[in-house]
Structure formats: structure tokens, C-alpha cells
Amino acid sequence: MIKKWSMSYPAVNGTEQRRAYVYLPTMYEAQPERRFPVLYMFDGQNVFFNEDATYGKSWGVADYLDYTDTPLIVAAIECNAGANNERLVEYSPYRFDDPTYGHFDGKGQATMSWFIHRFKPLIDQNFRTLPDRANTFIGGSSMGGLMSLYALLQYNDTYSRAAALSPSIWVAPDKLSGLVGRAKLAPGTVLYMDYGSREMGNHDGIRREFSNLSGKLMTRGIHLTSRIVPGGTHCEASWEKQLPFVFHTLLYEVEESKKSDTIVTPKEETPWRCSISRSTARNWDGIWSASFTATPAVRCCISPVRTADSSILKTST
């Protein structure tokens, strides 16, 4: 089940309405006393629906989680789609210069402040979450992957686990390395991080930077799963095929609980219009394998056909 609605976001180019998404696991309604971990994700428009995705291809996260009956809530917000690459401003914790697009003032700290102080409380108040650090994760790809790394390191008191796929570590490698060295990390911090072998040539020295970063993260005691994806590219179809590795890492040794010690009571009702969609396409063995065996190569613009029933309702919780 996916709930989708619009909410106000304080963008760098002015307050705007953005699409928000929440995936609820298959057992959510059947087990009304149970609470669930939450994965927060960047670039929400690319997480669930091809029709919303920037380039017409999503990660298909809901389909994978339904297919595997994974007990996890996923909450995502779409990125800044401004014509002047405002996404790069909001999704970078550091100032940087790009030879093609120019200078960018990193506003990633403000982005994370919104995630922690506005988005997370909204999700905790309206859904049956496990709101503690141990059950709060974050993930994304590209600039969203960089932000996921930053969030895990800088806000480790909020996020215990992260997934950074093809992270844009080229933005400010020295500053990122400095953060790794000084971050206050709780024991048991977990990170999944990968890079596609076919995207290594996109930025000079990225293989060396990725290797160095992996070593420093491990030195800090982070439980790291670091991969070079054979034939992996910088696109949603490639990231979709990594979902078994991502969720295996994020949920490994996470203790399941039907109730949280901390019960968050809503201060006020939050009304929204949302669409609830459930995929009926279940035969996904061509992309994912439950035994984590190799899967056939799929071109980035090709995806299985999604069929879904949708309805519009008004709800408040």
C-alpha cells in the first residue's frame, strides 16, 4: 500500500508543494498492534512509480517489498525539480563547483533539518512506526546517496543505518573524509554503499576515492557493506537490481517488535488527500532473486510492466 499526497516544502527557490509518499508493508492492516522500522528516502518521485519518475523508470521499491513481505515502512519526498539545478543545492551538504553547471551553495544541512524536525515527526504521528534510532534508516542514490552518507555521519543520533547507492562523493571528498574522521558514531552503525563498474569513468579518480572512503568508514567501526556492482550504471534500473543487497544489509539483525516502548501521540489531526495503489505484478524473478543469485542484465530504460489499481480517498489519522 502506498499513500501519496502533497505537502509544503521550504525550497531554496521558495516554498512549494511537493509529493510525499509512504509505503506500508503487506501485513500493516492485518497486524494493527504491530509497529515497524522506517526507511526515509530522497528523490521520492523515483522510488515507487514509473509515471512519477524523472526519467520514466522508478526503483520499484514497493513491488520488491511486497514480493518479499518485508516488515518496513518507507517514507519519501520528491526532490527540487527547479530548472537551475536547485536539487544539487538542496542535496549537497557542502559548497562545490562543477565545470559544467557552475557554483552551488550546499544547503544539505537545511534539508536534513526538515527531514528530522518536520518529516519524521509527521510520519511518526500518523503511522505505526518504531521511532527510535535503532529503527530509523535513510537512503538514496547519486546526490541522494551523498546525503544519506552525510545524514548517517552527521546525524547518527537519529539514523542508525543508511544506504548510499552511487553516492556523489566527488562533490567534496576532502570535507566528506573530514566528517568521517570526526563523526560521533554509536556502536553498531550500519552502511550499505555501492558504485557501478560502468559509471567509474564519469568522474576522475572516483575508484580511488571510493576505495579510500570505504577504508576510512571501516576504520571508524561502521559495519560496512561496500560493493562495486559488475556492469552497474548510474540509473534507476541499475539501482533497482541492488534492492536485495540493500534491504538485506539494512534489516540484517534488526530485532522485530510488534510494539514500541515509545508511543507517539498525534498532537493534532493531519488531513490529506492520498492515493492508495497496490501492484498486482508479482512475478519479478527476472530482476530479483530470493537467494541472491546473479540476475540477467537489463538495459536502463527497460522495466517489467506494472499493473495497479488506484483509488482516491480523504483520510485523517
N, C-alpha and C positions, 0 to 999 in steps of 0.2 A: 504494500500500500504506500502510495506517495501522496503527500499533501503539498499543495503548491499555492502560494499566494504572493501578493505584492506588499512590500514594506518600505518605509522611508529609510534612506541611507545618506549620511553626510559625505558625499563625494567631494573630491578635491576641486571639481569644477561646478560645485553647487549641489544642494540637496536634491535627490532624485528618487524615484520609485524603482526598486529592483525586485526581481523574482527570487523568492526564497523557497526552498524545498526541504521536506522532511520525509525520509523513508522510515517506515515502521515495519518490523520483521514479521514473518509469516505467523508467528504464534502470539503476536501482540494482543489481539482481541480475544483469543481463546484462553489466555492466561492473564486475567485482569489484575491480579495481585503482583505480577512479576515486573521488575524494573530492569533496565538494560543499559549497557555502556553506550557511549555516543562518540561517533567519529564526525568531526567538523571538517568540511572540505571547501577549498577555494574553487573559483570558476564553476559555480553551481550549474550554469547553463549547459556545461559539458558532461555532467555526472550521470544523468539518467536518460534524457530523451534526445533522440536524433533530431527531432524537429526544433528543439531549442538550441542545439549545439552550434557553436560559432562556424564550424566548417562542415556541418551536416552529419557528424559522427560523434556519438557520445561514448563514455566508458561502459555503459550498460551495467552500472553498479547494482541497480535494483534487481535486474534479471539474474545476476550472479548470486546475490544474497538470497533471493527467493529459491533459486535452484539448489542452494546448499543449506537452506533453512538456518541461516546464521543469525544468532540472537544479538542483533546490533541495530541501533538507530543511527541513521546518517543524516546530518543537517548541513545544508549548503546554501550559499548565497551567490548570485551571479556577479561577475566582475564588471568593472567600468568599461563600457564599450565606446568611450569617447574617441573622436577622430584624431586627437593629438596624442595618442598613446598614453592616456591617463592611467590605464591599467598598470603600466610599468612604474608609475609614480606610487600608486597605492600598494603595489605588490613588491616593493623593494624597501628593505629596512635601511638602505644606505644611498647616499647620493652617488651617481655614476654618470659617465659619459659614454655614449655609443657613437661609433664613427658614422653610422648611417642616420640615426634618429636624433642625435644631439644630447643635450644635458637633461638629467632628470633628478629632481629633488625627492629623495626617498621618504615616503610617508608611511612606511610599513608599521612604525610604532603606533600611529593613529589607527591604522587598520586593525591591529591586534587589540587595541583598547576597545574598539567597537565589538569585536568578536567576544572578548572576555566580559565586558561590562554591560553589553546590550543584547547580543545574540544568544550567548549561553544562558543568561537568566531567563530569557523568553522561552527557550527550549525546555529548560528545567521546570518552569512553572506550568507548562502546558502539555508535557508528555511525561511518561513514566520512565524517567532516566535514573541512572546511578550517577549523581552529580559530583562525586568525589574525584580527586586527581587520578586515582588508580584506574578509573573507568572513563576518563576523558582523553580522547585522542584527536589528532589533527593530521590532514593530508592534502596533497595537491601535486601538480606537475608543473615543470618549467618554472616560471616565476612563482607559481603557487607552491612548487616544491621547495624553492628557496625560502618562501615564507614559512613553510612547515618546519624546515630546519631551524629557522630563526625562532619560531614560536617554542619549539621543544627546548632550545638552549636558553633563551631569554626569559621565558615564562614557564619554567619547569615546575613551578609550584601549582600550575594549572593543568598542564599536559604531561602525561606520563609516557605516551607513546606517539610516534609520528611516522608517516610515510612520505618520502620525498622522491618522486619519480622524475628523472631527467632534470634535476634541480639546476637553476641558473646560477651556479656557483662562480661563473665568470664575472658576475656583476662587480663584486668587491672581494676577491679572495683573501686579501690580507686582513680586512676587517672581519670577515667571517671566521678566519683562523684565530684571530684575537678573541672573538667571542667564545669559540670552543675552549680556549685556554682558561678563560676566567669565569665561565658559566658556573653557577651553583647548581649542581645536579644531584638529585636524590638517587639513592641506590635503586637499581632495577629499571632505570630509564631504557626504553627500547626504541630503536630506529630501523626502519626499512629504507634503503636508499639504492637506486639503480641508475644506470645510464646505458643507452642503446649503443651497440658497437658501430652502427651506421650513422650515428649523429656525432661521433667523436671529432669529425673534421669540421664541425660548424664553428668551433672557436679554438684558437691556437692554445696548445698546451693543456687542453681540458683533461686528457687522460692522466697527465701528471698531477694536475690539481685534484682530480677525483681520488687518485691513489693517496696523495698526501692527506687530504681531508679524512679519508677513511681511517688512515693510521692514527691521526690525532683524536678522532672520535673514540676509537677503541682504547687508546691510551687513557682517556678520561673515564673509562669504565662503562661506557654505554654498551648495551647489548645490541650489537650492530649486525644487520644482515645487509651486506654490500655486494651488488651484482653488476657485472657487465652483461647486458642482455644480448645474446647472439642474434644478429640481424635486427636488433631493436632500432626503431626510428623515433623521431620527435613528433608523434601524433597520437590521437586518441585510440586508434585501432591497435597500436602497439602497446599502449598503457593498459588497455582492456585485457590483453593477454597475460598481463602480470598480476591480475587480481588474485589468483590462488596464492601466489607468493606473498602479496601484500597482506591479505587477511590472515594467512597462516602466521605471519610474524606479529601482526597487531594483536591477535587474540590468543597467541600461544601462552599457556599457563595463566590466563586470566580466569580468576575464580568466578564461576557463575553464581548469581544470587537472585532470588525472586523478590527480595525486599532490600531496601537501602536503610542503613542506620540513620541517614539524614533524609527527612521528608520535607520537601519544599512545597509550601502552600502558596498558591497564587494570591497576590495582593489585590488583583482586580481581574475581571474578565477581559480576554483579548479576542475580539471578534475578527474574523477574516473570511474571505471567500477563497475556497480552495477546490482544486480538482483532485479526485482520487482515482488513480489509474493502477490497474494490475495487469502485468504482462501474462499472456496465455501461451507464449512461446517458451517451451521448456526443454527442447532437445538442443542443448548447447555444447554437446561433447566435442564438436569440431573446434571450439575455441578453448574451453577449459577442460581439465581432466582432474577428477577427484583424487587420483593417485599421483598427481603432479608429474605426469609423463610428458614427453615432448608433444607439441601440437603443430599442425601444419601451418606453414606461412600463409598469412592473409595480407593482401595489399591494403594500404591505409584507408582507401576510400570505399572498401567493400565491407559490408556487415550483414549479419543474418537479418531476416525480415522480422520486425516487431509487430505484433498484433495486440491491441489493448482495447479494453472497454473503459470509457471515461464518463464521469458524471460531475455536475457542478452542484455543490451544496454550500450552505452557510452554516457555520458551526462556531461555537464558543466553548472553551473548556476552562 
